[in-house]
Amino acid sequence: MQDQTLPRRLLDNLSTAVLLVDTDLKVSYLNPAAEALLAISRARALGHPLTDCFIELDDSDTAATLRDTLASSHPYTKREVHLRAGAQEIIVDYTVGVLITPGAPLALLIEVQQMDRHLRISKEEALLANHQATRTLVRGVAHEIKNPLGGIRGAAQLLARMLPDSDVSDYTNIIIEETDRLRNLADRMLGPRKLPEMQPVNIHECLERVRSLMLVEAEGRVAIRRDYDPSLPELNADPDQLIQAILNITGNALQALMENPEQKEPCIILRTRHMRQFTIGAVRHRLVMRVDIIDNGPGIPPALLESIFYPMVSGRANGTGLGLSIAQDIVHQYQGLIECESRPGQTTFSILLPLESKDGSH
């Protein structure tokens, strides 16, 4: 298989993963793109069964389907297939066709396109668009709520002065207290009023501040562990805003664990990593900081997961549903994004922050 003809050189330089499988369903060729995608070398793949390196996770009988294709010569395409690639799971579309060469046995040509990035970009673009639209709506509603509250409060205070009866003053006090509560809620819906005070920030100092606060609140009932990448550079941001965003997420995780008394060894992990050439929304960044807040709690219900960043959406009876929305709003100011993945036993909130400025410098 070392024939360096033009077709072979073309295949070797394609960005699309291509594999050739013989009638025994053993790999007879794979290009470098396939090696990278499946996390396997040619030495380990050539001459071995395709199903050793092309492992579908949905329990499909890949070998039986390939034999049917050899027998019928009918190509087929499968979309959004979950494959095992090394230690990772990837999502791909792949097409299988029969390669007929005069004087040679039949072979199967498999073209594989990784879809993780495309699916994630589409999801992130929708999340960002929905977040912007929702925040605009919420701010408008908050302004409309605040406008009459001042008049209601003032009228209640005047009424309390004009009516000396102590029984009546109890009612006016209730009006004033509830008006103040609504005004505070509207202020939270409007978000931070002051402009961010930009300065070089070590993200681990922010995480340590949050961790110290959470340890006090946890009272020894929840372990809070660190998994930091010390090589991360500083970020140009407002440290108080970042602490607020991380605190909102970590506080939710802590409450979920403490409200679940049957939880065994409750734990929160604060983890930092860097990623190169990473796309947030539709923008590709050379270097991105990733901060993961991971808990081993019961997880977020699937019905709630898609709307978890919307204002006024909460999984707790006494929650306002503003914490995650405010955190997303803060991170979005730095062209970043918060993502969430959850299943019973593991919920991960990932804060993604570009580490270069708008002119592309670090």
N, C-alpha and C positions, 0 to 999 in steps of 0.2 A: 504493500500500500504506500510505497514511498515515491510513486510516479508523480513527478512535479509537472504534469501537463497544465495547460492554461485553465481548464475547468477546475482542477484540483487547487490551483493557486487562488482562483476566484473564491472557491468555497472556504479556503483557509483565511481569507481576508474579509469574509462577510461578518457583519455584526449580528446576524441572525444565527441561532444555534441550529446546526444541521448534523444529523446522524444517519448512517447507512447500516441497515440490519440485514443479515443473510437469512436464508430459508430456515436455519436452525434458531433464528431469533437471537443471534449473537452479534455484537457490535463489530462491524468491519471497518468503520470510519467514523470519526467525529471531529469537527473543526474546533479551533481554539475557543470560539464563542460558546460551544457546547461544553467544553471542559470547564470554562469559567462559570457558566450557568448551573451546571450539575455538581460543581465542586469535586471533580474527579479528573485524574490525569489519563492520558491516552494509554499509558502502560497498564493502568488498572482496569481500563474499560475494554480495550481491543481484545477480541476473542472470548469475552465473557458475556453471559446472558444480559440482554438489554434490561431485564427487570432487576438486575443487581444495582444499576445506577439510575434507572428511570422508575422511581417508586411512587405510584399514585396512592394518595392517602384516603381516598373515598372507597376503598375495598373493591375497585374495579378489577376485573380479570383481564389485565392488559394483554397477556400472552394469548389468550383465547381470541380476543378481538383482532390482534395482529395476524393470527393464523387464518381467520375468516377473510381478512383483507387479501392475504396471499392467494387464497383459493378463489375469491370472487374478482380480484383486480379492481375493486371499487374503493376509491379513496374516501377518507372521512376526516372530519375536523371535530375536536373537542375544545370547549371554551371554559375558561376559569377553573382549570384543573389544579388541585393542590398537590404539589410534588414535594418529596423529601430531597433536599440538596445538601449533603453533608449533615451538619447539625441544625440546619435551618429549614423552614417551610417556605416554599415560593408558590406563586400563582402564575400559571401559564396558559396560553392557547397553543395547541399543536395540531398539525396536519400530517396525516400519513398517506403516502401515495406509493404505488407500485412502480418500480424502476425496471423497465424491460430493455435489456441490452442484447443484440444479436450474438449468439454463440456463448452467452453467459447465463448462469442461473438467475432467477428472479431475485430481486432485493427490495427492501422497503426503505423509502426515503422519508425521514421524519424532520419536519421543520418546527422549531419551538420558539415562541415569542413570550418573553416574560411580561406579565401584565401588572405585577405589584405596583410599579411606579405609576403607570397610567391610571389604575384604579385609585391609588392614593391621591394623585394630583386632582382627579375629578372630585373625590370626596372632600379634599381640603378646600378646593375652590368653592364648592357648594356650602361648606361650613363657614368660610369667611364671608361669602355673600349673605347668607342667612343671618350671621352674627351682626353684620353692619346694618341690615334692614331692621332687625329686631331692636338693636340698640337705638336707632333713630326713632322707632315707634315708642320705645319705653321712655326715652328722654322727653318726647312730646307729651306723653301721658303724665309723667312726673311734673312737668311744668304746669299742666292744666290742673293737677291736684294741688300744687303749692299756691297757685294764685288765690283761690278763695280761703285758704286756711288762715292767712293773716287776718282777714276780716272776721272770720268765725271766732278766732281767739280773742281779738280785740273786743268784739261784741260781748263775749262771755265774761271778760274782765270787767267791762262797764256794768253789765248786769249784776255781777257779784258785789260791786260797790253800791249800787242803787238798792239792793235788797239785803237788808241786814239780817234777815232770818237765816240762822245757821243751817237749817234743813235745806234751804234753797241753795246755799253756798256749796253743799256737797255735790249738787248736780252741776253747778257751774265749774267746779274743780274737775269733775269728770270730763266735761267738754274740753277744758283747757289741756288736761293730760292726754286725752285721745288725739287732740289736734296736734300736740307736740310729737306724739308717736307717729302720726301720719307724715308730719313734716320731716322727721328723721328718716322714715322709710323712703320718702321722695328724694331726699338728699343722697341716700345710698343708691337709688336707681339712676340718679344723674351722674354718679361716679365722681372721681377726684376733681376738685375745683382748681387746684394749683398746678402750674406747669411743672413737668419733671425737672429735677435738679441733676443734670447729667454730670457724671464723673466716672473715672475708672473704678470698676467694682470687681472684687473677687467673689465669685458666686458661692464659694465655700464658706465665706464669712456670713453671707446671707443664710445659707443652709444651717450653719451652726447656731445662728441666732434663733431660727425657727425651731431647731432641735431642742435648744435649752428651754424654750417656752413650752413645747409639747411634753418634755420630760416632767416638768412641774405639773402640768395638767393631767398627765397619765398616772401620776402617783405610784409608779413602779408596776402598774398593771400591764403596760404595753412596752415591748422592747423597740427602741428606735436605733437602727443600725446605719452605719455609713459605708458607702462604696464609692469613693471619690477617685477621679482622675486628676492627680496633682499637676499634670502638664497643661491644663486648660489655661489659656490666656485670660487677661482681664476683659470685662465687657463694659462698654460705655453706656451707662444707664443710671437711673435713680435707684439707689439701694433700698430706700423705704418702700418704693412701689414693688420692687422684686420681692422683698420680704412679705409684703401684703399678699401678693399673688401666691407665693409658695405656702404661706400660712393658711390661706383659704382652702387650698387643696389638702394640705396635711391635717388641718383641723377636721375636715370632713372624714378623712380616713380614720383618724383617732376616734371620732364619735361613733363611726360604724363599728369599730372593733369593741369599744367599751359598752355599746348597746347590745352586744351579742355575747351574753355571759357563757355560752357553750363553746366559744372560740378557744381552740387549743393553741397555746404559745402564740398569742397575738403579737404581730410584728409589723413595723413599718421600715422600709429600706429607702434611704436617700442616696441616689446613685447619679453620678455625672460621667458623661462621655463626650467625645468629639466625633464628628462625622464630616468627611470631605466630599465635595461635589454633591451636595444634598439639596433637594428641591423642596421648598416650602410654598404651597400653593402652586403658582406657575413660574416662580422665580427660582433659579438655580444659584446656590451660594457655594463659594469655595470652601468655607469652613463654618460649621454649625455646632453650637453647644446644645447638648441634650441633657436635661435634668429629669430623672424619673423619680416619681413618688409611688412606691409599690407597697400595697398592703395585702395581707392574706385573709381578709375578711370575707363576708358572704357574697360579695360582688354586687354589681348594679343590675337590676332587672332589665332584660333585653328591650322591653317596651319603653323603658326610660332612657336607654343609652343614647339613642339618636338625638334626643332633645335635652341632654344633660346640661349643655352650656346656655340654654335659653333662660332669660330672666323669669323668675317666679316658678321655675320647675325645680321641685325638690323631692327626694325620696323619704324625707323625714316629716313627721306630722307637725313639728314645731319649726321647720326650716322656712326661710324666706325665699330660697332659690336664687339669691343674688350673688353668693360667694363665687361660684364658678364663672358666672357671667362677668363679674368685675375682674376676676383673674385673667380671663380671656381678653378682656378689653385692655388691660395693662400690658400684657405680652404683645398684643397686636400693635401697640404704639411703637414697638421695636422691630416691626416687620416679622414678628414671630407668630407662633401658633401653639395651642395646647391640644393634644390628642388624648384619647382615652380608649383603652382596651380592658375588657372586664369579663371574667368568668368566675364561677364559685371557687374561692380559694386564692384568687389573684386578681387584683385590680391595679392597673398601671396608668397613671397620668404622666404624660411626657410633655415637658415644656421645651420647645424648639426655638432657639434664639440665634440669629446670624451673628457671626463674630467679625464681620467686616462692615465698614461704614458704607454709606451710599455711593461713595466714589470708588469703592472696591478695595480700599486699603484696610489693613488690620490694626 
